[in-house]
Amino acid sequence: MSSQSTSGSTAELSGGLRYFSGESEDGKEHERWKLWVGNKLLTLDKFPAEAKGAFVFTLLTGKALESVEHLDPTLYQCADGERAIFKILDERFPEKDSSDELAEVLDGESLRQWISRATELLEKCEQSQVAKSLRKQVATWF
């Protein structure tokens, strides 16, 4: 019987293993999982170097598995074979750059649109008697 806890595109099952599915398409989640796997591999001191890639392969599900299942097993069933898998996953699930993150924060609105909207709101605040005191506080946010 396994207790399952999911977070984004990783799942933790009893036995202390974390699986990566890539379903959330979140590059940060991939990086967290990859860091965990790297540390887990360091703790497996009796594990043959040729088996590390195969071990990483077994921790993949969903979109992540689909990304690497085409690989010839000889590419990851060798010393440093996990690198072949990580390379493909790094390309498939890249970390978002700052402009992508900003777009998410702005909820799909471009930075130019957001600045325009914010400027319009500030101008309305300047014209409103009630909001004049608020304008100073809002301006400090920018």
Secondary structure, 3 states (H helix, E strand, C coil): CCCCEEECCEEEECCCEEEECCCCCCHHHHHHHHHHHHHHHHHCCCCCHHHHHHHHHHCECHHHHHHHCCCCHHHCCCCCHHHHHHHHHHHHCCCCCHHHHHHHHCCCCCHHHHHHHHHHHHHHHHHCCCCHHHHHHHHHHC
